[in-house]
Amino acid sequence: MVVSMIGLKSWFNKKILDPLYQILSRGIEPKQLAFSAALGITIGIFPICGVTVLLCGMAIALLGSLCHAPTVLLANFVATPIELSLVVPFLRFGEVIYGGPHFPLTSDALKKVLTGQASHEVLLSIAHALLGWLVAAPFILAALYIIFFPFFKVMVRKFSPVPLSPKNSSKSFTEIRLKVRDV
């Protein structure tokens, strides 16, 4: 038990805390980090497993400098277990919005899915889950941004070796110019 806890701690440090520290130490603006983390988690809970990295890549390509790619991908990675737990709630939410039939989540339904007898119902349930996510995603993104912004504001200030922005810099333009001439 102790060995597995040490392994889990090592994995957590290597896969999550170390990349987060590297991101924070680069001096990126807290707004951009909060938006990127919120975007990564929002896309990371997309109800179709296996496509979230592709969706994150497309979002990064579309948004360009508005988001920070490593933060989006790290948040997407962190959201993977949450994704699996939210498939059924998104399915049920989509069914409520659409007003469609309730997809049964029973062993008989699973047997029909595995034998190919329930292909229409499965496609309809996937569409309902996507609808549920599409409706919920803007609210999730906004809520996560509001939650993450103060967190990243404190963390960037704590871990960043550089000032947050040029207007917050303590050095004046003449000091910088003098240092350049001295070199």
Secondary structure, 3 states (H helix, E strand, C coil): CHHHHHHHHHHHHHHHHHHHHHHHCCCCCHHHHHHHHHHHHHHHCCCCCCCHHHHHHHHHHHHHHHCCHHHHHHHHHHHHHHHHHHHHHHHHHHHHHHCCCCCCCCHHHHHHHHHCCCHHHHHHHHHHHHHHHHHHHHHHHHHHHHHHHHHHHHHHHHHCCCCCCHHHCCCCHHHHHHHHHHC
